[in-house]
Amino acid sequence: VVSLRNNPAYVALSYVWGDATITPGTVSIDDHALLVTENLHAALRRLRWHAYSKDQAPLLIWADALCINQTDQKEKERQIPLMGKIYSKCEYTAVWLG
C-alpha cells in the first residue's frame, strides 16, 4: 500500500482488459497468487524486463486489476474516482494493446 501523498515514483499501466473470465496468468504479490487476464499477464511479463535491468531501480507498477480490489465494491467506489490523479501523478504511462 502506497499513498499518493508520498509522491511515489511509479508507472501506470493502461491495457485492454479483454475477457475477464479468461485468466491464464498468475501474479504473485506478497506471497498471494492472483489470477490475471491474458493481456495484463503479457504486459507485466514484458515490463518486468525493465524492472530487472541491472542499471535501474525496481519498477513500481500500478495496474487497476491488481491495485484495486475488484471484489470489494466499497473499495472500487473509493479508488475509481482517483484514477485520473493516479495517471496524472505517475512518471509515465505504459500502454499495452495486446
C-alpha positions, 0 to 999 in steps of 0.5 A: 500500500502506497499513498499518493501523498508520498509522491511515489515514483511509479508507472501506470499501466493502461491495457485492454482488459479483454475477457475477464473470465479468461485468466491464464496468468498468475501474479504473485504479490506478497506471497498471494497468487492472483489470477490475471487476464491474458493481456495484463499477464503479457504486459507485466511479463514484458515490463518486468524486463525493465524492472530487472535491468541491472542499471535501474531501480525496481519498477513500481507498477500500478495496474487497476486489476491488481491495485484495486480490489475488484471484489470489494465494491466499497473499495472500487467506489473509493479508488475509481474516482482517483484514477485520473490523479493516479495517471496524472501523478505517475512518471509515465504511462505504459500502454499495452494493446495486446 
